[in-house]
Amino acid sequence: MKSPAEVLVKFLCDQGIAAYGDGGSGEWLITEFSMPQDLQDNWITVYNTTPMPDGRLMRSGERIVHFGWQVRIRGADDATAWTKGKEVETLLLRIGKPVARSGLGRVQVDFPDPVNESWLLHAVKITSDLLKIQEEELNRRMHYTINGTVTLSSIAM
């Protein structure tokens, strides 16, 4: 079973934000859970953070949880990192927004063989602005983060 961070990484890859970093190539790479220090400058990593329970559905009793996440963007310079961070933020905010208002609606994310899992992203909430958190001393790479929650559910494939 995939974690929320893994589902968001797959979504961002599917949308062309970055290529998956495990052996991938491209101007931007993305991974979940850790950001390699010795690889290319332009890198995105998605982390799981604390989930926020939000009650139960009255009819079914299903527990509603908004899963916490953090997207960390590292760029070769400030403008590169900030621009990619705003691109990621804009895309994430379109999840759950009606298509008629330039949204994506609910988004299905599929993991093919050997996993055979599908997830439905219902909504994303951004809980912080794009935050500048670090400038590396050695090579001056800039780091930004975006924090938020996502409501998602596993669906049969």
MDTraj code that builds the backbone (N, CA, C; nanometers):
import mdtraj as md
import numpy as np

residues = "MET LYS SER PRO ALA GLU VAL LEU VAL LYS PHE LEU CYS ASP GLN GLY ILE ALA ALA TYR GLY ASP GLY GLY SER GLY GLU TRP LEU ILE THR GLU PHE SER MET PRO GLN ASP LEU GLN ASP ASN TRP ILE THR VAL TYR ASN THR THR PRO MET PRO ASP GLY ARG LEU MET ARG SER GLY GLU ARG ILE VAL HIS PHE GLY TRP GLN VAL ARG ILE ARG GLY ALA ASP ASP ALA THR ALA TRP THR LYS GLY LYS GLU VAL GLU THR LEU LEU LEU ARG ILE GLY LYS PRO VAL ALA ARG SER GLY LEU GLY ARG VAL GLN VAL ASP PHE PRO ASP PRO VAL ASN GLU SER TRP LEU LEU HIS ALA VAL LYS ILE THR SER ASP LEU LEU LYS ILE GLN GLU GLU GLU LEU ASN ARG ARG MET HIS TYR THR ILE ASN GLY THR VAL THR LEU SER SER ILE ALA MET".split()
xyz = np.array([
    [0.0837, -0.1178, 0.0000],
    [0.0000, 0.0000, 0.0000],
    [0.0885, 0.1246, 0.0000],
    [0.0566, 0.2170, -0.0877],
    [0.1377, 0.3382, -0.1030],
    [0.1031, 0.4420, 0.0034],
    [0.2026, 0.5204, 0.0404],
    [0.1809, 0.6291, 0.1358],
    [0.1343, 0.7535, 0.0596],
    [0.0785, 0.8527, 0.1300],
    [0.0396, 0.9764, 0.0627],
    [0.1554, 1.0428, -0.0126],
    [0.2756, 1.0402, 0.0433],
    [0.3904, 1.0999, -0.0254],
    [0.4181, 1.0292, -0.1575],
    [0.4099, 0.8967, -0.1581],
    [0.4325, 0.8209, -0.2818],
    [0.3262, 0.8519, -0.3866],
    [0.2018, 0.8674, -0.3423],
    [0.0936, 0.8997, -0.4358],
    [0.1154, 1.0394, -0.4945],
    [0.1540, 1.1359, -0.4111],
    [0.1785, 1.2714, -0.4615],
    [0.2979, 1.2752, -0.5566],
    [0.4026, 1.1984, -0.5274],
    [0.5175, 1.1914, -0.6188],
    [0.4735, 1.1393, -0.7550],
    [0.3938, 1.0325, -0.7564],
    [0.3458, 0.9758, -0.8826],
    [0.2597, 1.0772, -0.9575],
    [0.1721, 1.1475, -0.8855],
    [0.0892, 1.2510, -0.9475],
    [0.1763, 1.3597, -1.0112],
    [0.2749, 1.4100, -0.9376],
    [0.3610, 1.5160, -0.9904],
    [0.4411, 1.4680, -1.1120],
    [0.4857, 1.3425, -1.1095],
    [0.5536, 1.2849, -1.2274],
    [0.4575, 1.2764, -1.3454],
    [0.3369, 1.2259, -1.3205],
    [0.2372, 1.2120, -1.4270],
    [0.2024, 1.3467, -1.4898],
    [0.2105, 1.4546, -1.4109],
    [0.1775, 1.5884, -1.4605],
    [0.2971, 1.6595, -1.5253],
    [0.4130, 1.5923, -1.5271],
    [0.5300, 1.6496, -1.5940],
    [0.6099, 1.7486, -1.5121],
    [0.5861, 1.7536, -1.3830],
    [0.6618, 1.8448, -1.2961],
    [0.8079, 1.8018, -1.2881],
    [0.8318, 1.6721, -1.2812],
    [0.9683, 1.6184, -1.2690],
    [0.9665, 1.4710, -1.3085],
    [1.0852, 1.4187, -1.3353],
    [1.1018, 1.2751, -1.3619],
    [1.1383, 1.2062, -1.2315],
    [1.0972, 1.0783, -1.2171],
    [1.1294, 1.0072, -1.0943],
    [1.2806, 0.9921, -1.0818],
    [1.3340, 1.0226, -0.9643],
    [1.4780, 1.0332, -0.9434],
    [1.5554, 0.9048, -0.9326],
    [1.4889, 0.7919, -0.9118],
    [1.5593, 0.6654, -0.8980],
    [1.6008, 0.6157, -1.0367],
    [1.7125, 0.6676, -1.0847],
    [1.7604, 0.6291, -1.2168],
    [1.7036, 0.7140, -1.3291],
    [1.6199, 0.8108, -1.2956],
    [1.5611, 0.8974, -1.3970],
    [1.6583, 1.0047, -1.4420],
    [1.6194, 1.0725, -1.5465],
    [1.7007, 1.1841, -1.5935],
    [1.6081, 1.2962, -1.6357],
    [1.6546, 1.4184, -1.6237],
    [1.5752, 1.5341, -1.6608],
    [1.6267, 1.6562, -1.5882],
    [1.5707, 1.7714, -1.6248],
    [1.6111, 1.8953, -1.5601],
    [1.5735, 1.8945, -1.4120],
    [1.4557, 1.8358, -1.3810],
    [1.4090, 1.8219, -1.2430],
    [1.3833, 1.6753, -1.2132],
    [1.4274, 1.6295, -1.0957],
    [1.3997, 1.4940, -1.0488],
    [1.3209, 1.5021, -0.9187],
    [1.2470, 1.3941, -0.8889],
    [1.1632, 1.3911, -0.7695],
    [1.1714, 1.2534, -0.7040],
    [1.1723, 1.2520, -0.5719],
    [1.1694, 1.1279, -0.4937],
    [1.0830, 1.1513, -0.3702],
    [1.0582, 1.0421, -0.2977],
    [0.9884, 1.0540, -0.1712],
    [1.0838, 1.0186, -0.0582],
    [1.0643, 1.0815, 0.0561],
    [1.1281, 1.0488, 0.1836],
    [1.2703, 1.0988, 0.2036],
    [1.3515, 1.1186, 0.1003],
    [1.4866, 1.1708, 0.1227],
    [1.5376, 1.2425, -0.0018],
    [1.6199, 1.3446, 0.0215],
    [1.6772, 1.4233, -0.0867],
    [1.8277, 1.3977, -0.0910],
    [1.8768, 1.3344, -0.1975],
    [2.0204, 1.3076, -0.2072],
    [2.1009, 1.4382, -0.2124],
    [2.2093, 1.4436, -0.1385],
    [2.2906, 1.5645, -0.1342],
    [2.3923, 1.5734, -0.2475],
    [2.4348, 1.4589, -0.2981],
    [2.5465, 1.4585, -0.3926],
    [2.5029, 1.4473, -0.5386],
    [2.3737, 1.4585, -0.5654],
    [2.3259, 1.4483, -0.7027],
    [2.2887, 1.5867, -0.7550],
    [2.2188, 1.5917, -0.8642],
    [2.1958, 1.7188, -0.9331],
    [2.1279, 1.8236, -0.8457],
    [2.1408, 1.9501, -0.8878],
    [2.0908, 2.0630, -0.8108],
    [1.9381, 2.0648, -0.8005],
    [1.8684, 2.0513, -0.9122],
    [1.7232, 2.0690, -0.9161],
    [1.6534, 1.9400, -0.8763],
    [1.5993, 1.9399, -0.7539],
    [1.5436, 1.8173, -0.6978],
    [1.4216, 1.8508, -0.6122],
    [1.3211, 1.7643, -0.6173],
    [1.2013, 1.7778, -0.5354],
    [1.1858, 1.6501, -0.4530],
    [1.1508, 1.6658, -0.3266],
    [1.1237, 1.5502, -0.2413],
    [0.9924, 1.5738, -0.1677],
    [0.9113, 1.4690, -0.1591],
    [0.7844, 1.4758, -0.0868],
    [0.7952, 1.3880, 0.0376],
    [0.7565, 1.4447, 0.1512],
    [0.7611, 1.3753, 0.2792],
    [0.6190, 1.3617, 0.3354],
    [0.5940, 1.2552, 0.4104],
    [0.4710, 1.2434, 0.4881],
    [0.4889, 1.3223, 0.6173],
    [0.3814, 1.3887, 0.6608],
    [0.3834, 1.4570, 0.7903],
    [0.2602, 1.4106, 0.8697],
    [0.2323, 1.4760, 0.9777],
    [0.1252, 1.4339, 1.0684],
    [-0.0124, 1.4429, 1.0024],
    [-0.0898, 1.3342, 1.0056],
    [-0.2267, 1.3398, 0.9532],
    [-0.3194, 1.4133, 1.0504],
    [-0.4281, 1.4667, 0.9961],
    [-0.5266, 1.5384, 1.0771],
    [-0.6612, 1.4680, 1.0671],
    [-0.7042, 1.3973, 1.1731],
    [-0.8360, 1.3331, 1.1699],
    [-0.9459, 1.4392, 1.1670],
    [-1.0546, 1.4089, 1.0965],
    [-1.1604, 1.5089, 1.0788],
    [-1.2984, 1.4453, 1.0902],
    [-1.3162, 1.3552, 1.1852],
    [-1.4473, 1.2978, 1.2105],
    [-1.4775, 1.1755, 1.1264],
    [-1.6075, 1.1428, 1.1198],
    [-1.6546, 1.0241, 1.0482],
    [-1.7743, 1.0606, 0.9625],
    [-1.7934, 0.9814, 0.8552],
    [-1.9133, 0.9973, 0.7740],
    [-2.0317, 0.9405, 0.8506],
    [-2.1421, 1.0108, 0.8499],
    [-2.2561, 0.9729, 0.9323],
    [-2.3139, 0.8372, 0.8930],
    [-2.3328, 0.8094, 0.7642],
    [-2.3982, 0.6859, 0.7223],
    [-2.3088, 0.5630, 0.7370],
    [-2.1832, 0.5754, 0.6943],
    [-2.0962, 0.4573, 0.6918],
    [-2.0059, 0.4448, 0.8141],
    [-1.9819, 0.5557, 0.8821],
    [-1.8893, 0.5538, 0.9942],
    [-1.7436, 0.5615, 0.9507],
    [-1.7202, 0.5748, 0.8191],
    [-1.5826, 0.5836, 0.7674],
    [-1.5126, 0.7047, 0.8270],
    [-1.3919, 0.6814, 0.8740],
    [-1.3101, 0.7868, 0.9345],
    [-1.2490, 0.8728, 0.8239],
    [-1.2593, 1.0037, 0.8371],
    [-1.2008, 1.0967, 0.7406],
    [-1.0686, 1.1478, 0.7980],
    [-0.9633, 1.1350, 0.7190],
    [-0.8305, 1.1801, 0.7601],
    [-0.7707, 1.2632, 0.6471],
    [-0.7154, 1.3767, 0.6836],
    [-0.6409, 1.4598, 0.5897],
    [-0.4931, 1.4320, 0.6176],
    [-0.4289, 1.3647, 0.5234],
    [-0.2902, 1.3224, 0.5433],
    [-0.1952, 1.4398, 0.5184],
    [-0.1013, 1.4576, 0.6116],
    [-0.0062, 1.5672, 0.6006],
    [0.1075, 1.5342, 0.5050],
    [0.1569, 1.6381, 0.4373],
    [0.2698, 1.6224, 0.3456],
    [0.3533, 1.7501, 0.3443],
    [0.4762, 1.7343, 0.3006],
    [0.5647, 1.8475, 0.2761],
    [0.6364, 1.8235, 0.1447],
    [0.6379, 1.9237, 0.0600],
    [0.7159, 1.9184, -0.0636],
    [0.8353, 2.0103, -0.0428],
    [0.9545, 1.9541, -0.0615],
    [1.0770, 2.0328, -0.0499],
    [1.1367, 2.0477, -0.1895],
    [1.1662, 2.1703, -0.2276],
    [1.2199, 2.2007, -0.3601],
    [1.3610, 2.2567, -0.3423],
    [1.4570, 2.1940, -0.4107],
    [1.5947, 2.2429, -0.4090],
    [1.6296, 2.2864, -0.5511],
    [1.6767, 2.4077, -0.5651],
    [1.7136, 2.4574, -0.6972],
    [1.8546, 2.5114, -0.6994],
    [1.9101, 2.5181, -0.8190],
    [2.0473, 2.5664, -0.8369],
    [2.0636, 2.7095, -0.7867],
    [1.9563, 2.7886, -0.7916],
    [1.9598, 2.9261, -0.7424],
    [1.8214, 2.9636, -0.6924],
    [1.8087, 3.0812, -0.6355],
    [1.6837, 3.1231, -0.5735],
    [1.5686, 3.1290, -0.6739],
    [1.5893, 3.1909, -0.7869],
    [1.4817, 3.2069, -0.8856],
    [1.4344, 3.0715, -0.9388],
    [1.5265, 2.9793, -0.9620],
    [1.4909, 2.8462, -1.0127],
    [1.4059, 2.7704, -0.9120],
    [1.4473, 2.7708, -0.7863],
    [1.3738, 2.6989, -0.6823],
    [1.2369, 2.7623, -0.6578],
    [1.2316, 2.8951, -0.6513],
    [1.1050, 2.9642, -0.6246],
    [1.0055, 2.9402, -0.7382],
    [1.0519, 2.9503, -0.8620],
    [0.9641, 2.9306, -0.9773],
    [0.9060, 2.7897, -0.9787],
    [0.9876, 2.6882, -0.9537],
    [0.9375, 2.5502, -0.9513],
    [0.8429, 2.5305, -0.8323],
    [0.8736, 2.5912, -0.7192],
    [0.7856, 2.5819, -0.6035],
    [0.6475, 2.6385, -0.6324],
    [0.6403, 2.7525, -0.6996],
    [0.5116, 2.8117, -0.7352],
    [0.4374, 2.7246, -0.8361],
    [0.5098, 2.6606, -0.9274],
    [0.4480, 2.5695, -1.0245],
    [0.3842, 2.4497, -0.9534],
    [0.4566, 2.3924, -0.8579],
    [0.4051, 2.2787, -0.7807],
    [0.2833, 2.3219, -0.6984],
    [0.2935, 2.4344, -0.6309],
    [0.1844, 2.4849, -0.5485],
    [0.0577, 2.5073, -0.6320],
    [0.0716, 2.5708, -0.7467],
    [-0.0424, 2.5977, -0.8350],
    [-0.1090, 2.4692, -0.8806],
    [-0.0279, 2.3706, -0.9184],
    [-0.0827, 2.2431, -0.9636],
    [-0.1564, 2.1713, -0.8502],
    [-0.0973, 2.1651, -0.7322],
    [-0.1607, 2.0965, -0.6196],
    [-0.2940, 2.1617, -0.5820],
    [-0.3015, 2.2937, -0.5922],
    [-0.4252, 2.3635, -0.5582],
    [-0.5381, 2.3351, -0.6566],
    [-0.5072, 2.2826, -0.7734],
    [-0.6110, 2.2498, -0.8723],
    [-0.6816, 2.1175, -0.8411],
    [-0.6220, 2.0339, -0.7545],
    [-0.6840, 1.9060, -0.7184],
    [-0.8103, 1.9335, -0.6372],
    [-0.9198, 1.8737, -0.6793],
    [-1.0471, 1.8891, -0.6093],
    [-1.1265, 2.0109, -0.6517],
    [-1.0624, 2.1056, -0.7192],
    [-1.1324, 2.2247, -0.7680],
    [-1.2098, 2.1855, -0.8939],
    [-1.3342, 2.2328, -0.9089],
    [-1.4129, 2.1942, -1.0270],
    [-1.3435, 2.2267, -1.1591],
    [-1.3571, 2.1367, -1.2539],
    [-1.2962, 2.1547, -1.3860],
    [-1.3455, 2.2837, -1.4503],
    [-1.4718, 2.3170, -1.4275],
    [-1.5294, 2.4387, -1.4857],
    [-1.4601, 2.5651, -1.4358],
    [-1.3885, 2.5546, -1.3240],
    [-1.3150, 2.6699, -1.2711],
    [-1.1647, 2.6455, -1.2784],
    [-1.1198, 2.5861, -1.3874],
    [-0.9773, 2.5592, -1.4147],
    [-0.9156, 2.4582, -1.3186],
    [-0.9966, 2.3756, -1.2577],
    [-0.9455, 2.2739, -1.1677],
    [-0.9276, 2.1403, -1.2384],
    [-0.8806, 2.0444, -1.1642],
    [-0.8625, 1.9089, -1.2145],
    [-0.9719, 1.8155, -1.1653],
    [-1.0572, 1.8619, -1.0729],
    [-1.1541, 1.7732, -1.0102],
    [-1.0813, 1.6716, -0.9239],
    [-1.1481, 1.5604, -0.8977],
    [-1.0798, 1.4511, -0.8282],
    [-0.9870, 1.3846, -0.9288],
    [-0.8689, 1.3454, -0.8827],
    [-0.7659, 1.2932, -0.9725],
    [-0.7346, 1.1480, -0.9366],
    [-0.7348, 1.0613, -1.0366],
    [-0.6966, 0.9214, -1.0154],
    [-0.5487, 0.9050, -1.0473],
    [-0.4768, 0.8378, -0.9571],
    [-0.3342, 0.8086, -0.9739],
    [-0.3186, 0.6571, -0.9742],
    [-0.2647, 0.6031, -1.0827],
    [-0.2510, 0.4579, -1.0984],
    [-0.1060, 0.4141, -1.0863],
    [-0.0857, 0.3064, -1.0127],
    [0.0439, 0.2401, -1.0033],
    [0.0288, 0.1056, -1.0738],
    [0.0882, 0.0896, -1.1921],
    [0.0725, -0.0367, -1.2663],
    [0.1537, -0.1503, -1.2053],
    [0.1626, -0.2607, -1.2799],
    [0.2383, -0.3784, -1.2348],
    [0.3724, -0.3371, -1.1776],
    [0.4221, -0.4017, -1.0745],
    [0.3638, -0.5153, -1.0044],
    [0.2698, -0.4743, -0.8909],
    [0.2506, -0.3451, -0.8687],
    [0.1741, -0.2986, -0.7527],
    [0.0230, -0.3091, -0.7751],
    [-0.0231, -0.2659, -0.8905],
    [-0.1659, -0.2651, -0.9239],
    [-0.2509, -0.1956, -0.8173],
    [-0.2178, -0.0707, -0.7891],
    [-0.2942, 0.0112, -0.6951],
    [-0.3422, 0.1360, -0.7677],
    [-0.4594, 0.1836, -0.7296],
    [-0.5097, 0.3121, -0.7773],
    [-0.5566, 0.3934, -0.6585],
    [-0.5347, 0.5230, -0.6674],
    [-0.5720, 0.6145, -0.5606],
    [-0.6519, 0.7289, -0.6204],
    [-0.7442, 0.7816, -0.5422],
    [-0.8220, 0.8971, -0.5831],
    [-0.7866, 1.0126, -0.4905],
    [-0.7353, 1.1201, -0.5494],
    [-0.7049, 1.2414, -0.4740],
    [-0.8309, 1.3272, -0.4751],
    [-0.8908, 1.3465, -0.3579],
    [-1.0154, 1.4219, -0.3480],
    [-0.9918, 1.5717, -0.3349],
    [-0.8953, 1.6096, -0.2530],
    [-0.8708, 1.7513, -0.2271],
    [-0.7330, 1.7706, -0.1662],
    [-0.6780, 1.8890, -0.1904],
    [-0.5513, 1.9294, -0.1304],
    [-0.5724, 2.0645, -0.0632],
    [-0.5149, 2.0787, 0.0547],
    [-0.5168, 2.2062, 0.1250],
    [-0.3724, 2.2468, 0.1506],
    [-0.3367, 2.3662, 0.1104],
    [-0.2034, 2.4207, 0.1377],
    [-0.2107, 2.4893, 0.2736],
    [-0.1219, 2.4508, 0.3652],
    [-0.1261, 2.5067, 0.5007],
    [-0.0137, 2.6056, 0.5282],
    [0.0710, 2.6312, 0.4288],
    [0.1753, 2.7328, 0.4439],
    [0.2040, 2.7935, 0.3073],
    [0.2542, 2.9137, 0.3082],
    [0.3024, 2.9720, 0.1844],
    [0.4292, 2.8978, 0.1424],
    [0.4756, 2.9250, 0.0219],
    [0.6042, 2.8732, -0.0230],
    [0.7105, 2.9383, 0.0663],
    [0.7804, 2.8551, 0.1456],
    [0.8736, 2.9058, 0.2460],
    [1.0185, 2.8807, 0.2056],
    [1.0981, 2.9847, 0.2098],
    [1.2423, 2.9699, 0.1882],
    [1.3025, 2.9245, 0.3197],
    [1.3688, 2.8072, 0.3174],
    [1.4174, 2.7535, 0.4446],
    [1.5686, 2.7392, 0.4547],
    [1.6386, 2.7410, 0.3404],
    [1.7822, 2.7147, 0.3503],
    [1.8547, 2.7580, 0.2236],
    [1.9755, 2.8088, 0.2432],
    [2.0704, 2.8262, 0.1335],
    [2.1942, 2.7473, 0.1731],
    [2.2305, 2.6507, 0.0894],
    [2.3467, 2.5683, 0.1208],
    [2.4734, 2.6531, 0.1132],
    [2.5612, 2.6355, 0.2106],
    [2.6843, 2.7146, 0.2156],
    [2.7814, 2.6792, 0.1031],
    [2.7958, 2.5506, 0.0767],
    [2.8965, 2.5055, -0.0186],
    [2.8675, 2.5479, -0.1621],
    [2.7480, 2.5193, -0.2107],
    [2.7199, 2.5454, -0.3515],
    [2.6061, 2.6437, -0.3751],
    [2.5535, 2.7045, -0.2685],
    [2.4531, 2.8107, -0.2753],
    [2.3164, 2.7652, -0.3286],
    [2.2897, 2.6325, -0.3264],
    [2.1585, 2.5856, -0.3696],
    [2.0531, 2.6323, -0.2709],
    [1.9340, 2.6661, -0.3224],
    [1.8259, 2.7172, -0.2394],
    [1.7216, 2.6084, -0.2138],
    [1.6639, 2.6105, -0.0942],
    [1.5604, 2.5145, -0.0553],
    [1.4338, 2.5904, -0.0160],
    [1.3206, 2.5437, -0.0682],
    [1.1885, 2.5948, -0.0321],
    [1.1014, 2.4773, 0.0097],
    [0.9980, 2.5046, 0.0891],
    [0.9008, 2.4006, 0.1222],
    [0.7591, 2.4535, 0.1048],
    [0.6697, 2.3594, 0.0800],
    [0.5260, 2.3830, 0.0810],
    [0.4686, 2.2737, 0.1710],
    [0.3799, 2.3109, 0.2608],
    [0.3177, 2.2149, 0.3514],
    [0.1676, 2.2122, 0.3277],
    [0.1081, 2.0944, 0.3502],
    [-0.0355, 2.0861, 0.3332],
    [-0.0908, 1.9517, 0.3749],
    [-0.2187, 1.9327, 0.3407],
    [-0.2853, 1.8056, 0.3649],
    [-0.3530, 1.7605, 0.2370],
    [-0.3757, 1.6301, 0.2281],
    [-0.4456, 1.5722, 0.1139],
    [-0.5480, 1.4718, 0.1655],
    [-0.6629, 1.4720, 0.1013],
    [-0.7641, 1.3707, 0.1291],
    [-0.7624, 1.2757, 0.0119],
    [-0.7381, 1.1460, 0.0374],
    [-0.7281, 1.0478, -0.0699],
    [-0.7863, 0.9155, -0.0250],
    [-0.8176, 0.8326, -0.1226],
    [-0.8693, 0.6998, -0.0916],
    [-0.8204, 0.6001, -0.1946],
    [-0.8003, 0.4774, -0.1490],
    [-0.7605, 0.3688, -0.2366],
    [-0.8848, 0.3207, -0.3110],
    [-0.8680, 0.2919, -0.4402],
    [-0.9802, 0.2401, -0.5181],
    [-0.9384, 0.1110, -0.5867],
    [-1.0337, 0.0244, -0.6123],
    [-1.0053, -0.1036, -0.6774],
    [-0.9601, -0.0785, -0.8200],
    [-0.8615, -0.1537, -0.8627],
    [-0.8084, -0.1384, -0.9982],
    [-0.8516, -0.2511, -1.0866],
])
top = md.Topology()
chain = top.add_chain()
for i, resn in enumerate(residues, 1):
    res = top.add_residue(resn, chain, resSeq=i)
    for name in ("N", "CA", "C"):
        top.add_atom(name, md.element.get_by_symbol(name[0]), res)
traj = md.Trajectory(xyz[None], top)
